[in-house]
Amino acid sequence: MNSIKKVFLIIGVLMLAFIVWSLVFNDGGVVRTAYDAISSPINSAWQTVTGDPDAKLLPDWGDTGVDLEDNLNDQSGGF
């Protein structure tokens, strides 16, 4: 195998890995879809049992509430 073919093969494998990573772990990916498919029926059954429309056993997939921009821009602190 020529060294040119090896280089392009490595680049192709890395690009394929990045594409699979983005499809699986980005917002709207396979992991989020699977979690939503599991959490929705569990939460709706729990809401039926408790009678509380806001009761949830599993949290929604979403924002963690952490503002990354403020954390990254605040460099004045230290230890």
C-alpha positions as CSV (number, residue, x, y, z in Angstrom):
1,M,0.0,0.0,0.0
2,N,1.4,3.4,-0.9
3,S,1.9,6.0,1.7
4,I,-0.5,8.3,-0.1
5,K,-3.2,5.7,0.2
6,K,-2.5,5.2,3.9
7,V,-2.7,8.9,4.6
8,F,-6.1,9.2,2.8
9,L,-7.3,6.1,4.5
10,I,-6.5,7.5,7.9
11,I,-8.1,10.9,7.0
12,G,-11.2,9.0,5.8
13,V,-11.5,7.0,9.0
14,L,-11.2,10.1,11.1
15,M,-13.8,11.9,9.1
16,L,-16.1,8.9,9.4
17,A,-15.5,8.8,13.2
18,F,-16.4,12.5,13.5
19,I,-19.6,12.1,11.5
20,V,-20.7,9.1,13.6
21,W,-19.9,11.0,16.8
22,S,-22.0,14.0,15.7
23,L,-24.9,11.8,14.7
24,V,-24.9,10.0,18.0
25,F,-24.0,12.6,20.6
26,N,-25.2,16.0,19.3
27,D,-28.6,17.5,20.1
28,G,-31.2,15.5,18.3
29,G,-28.9,12.5,18.0
30,V,-29.5,8.9,18.7
31,V,-28.8,9.1,22.4
32,R,-31.2,12.0,23.0
33,T,-33.9,10.3,21.0
34,A,-33.5,7.1,22.9
35,Y,-33.6,8.9,26.2
36,D,-36.7,10.8,25.3
37,A,-38.4,7.6,24.1
38,I,-37.8,6.1,27.5
39,S,-38.4,9.1,29.8
40,S,-41.7,10.3,28.3
41,P,-43.8,7.2,29.0
42,I,-42.2,6.8,32.5
43,N,-43.0,10.4,33.4
44,S,-46.5,10.3,32.0
45,A,-47.3,7.1,33.9
46,W,-45.9,8.7,37.1
47,Q,-48.0,11.8,36.5
48,T,-51.1,9.6,36.2
49,V,-50.2,7.7,39.4
50,T,-49.6,10.9,41.4
51,G,-52.2,13.1,39.8
52,D,-49.6,16.0,39.7
53,P,-49.1,17.2,36.1
54,D,-45.6,18.6,37.0
55,A,-44.3,15.4,38.7
56,K,-41.4,13.8,36.9
57,L,-39.2,10.8,37.8
58,L,-36.7,11.4,35.0
59,P,-35.5,15.0,34.1
60,D,-36.0,16.3,30.7
61,W,-33.0,16.3,28.3
62,G,-32.0,19.8,28.0
63,D,-30.1,22.7,29.4
64,T,-28.1,22.1,32.5
65,G,-28.5,25.7,33.7
66,V,-24.8,26.4,33.5
67,D,-23.9,29.5,31.6
68,L,-20.6,28.5,29.9
69,E,-20.0,32.0,28.5
70,D,-19.9,33.6,32.0
71,N,-17.7,30.8,33.3
72,L,-15.3,31.1,30.4
73,N,-15.1,34.9,30.5
74,D,-14.7,35.2,34.3
75,Q,-10.9,34.9,34.6
76,S,-10.5,37.4,37.5
77,G,-11.0,34.9,40.3
78,G,-8.4,32.2,40.8
79,F,-8.3,29.9,43.7
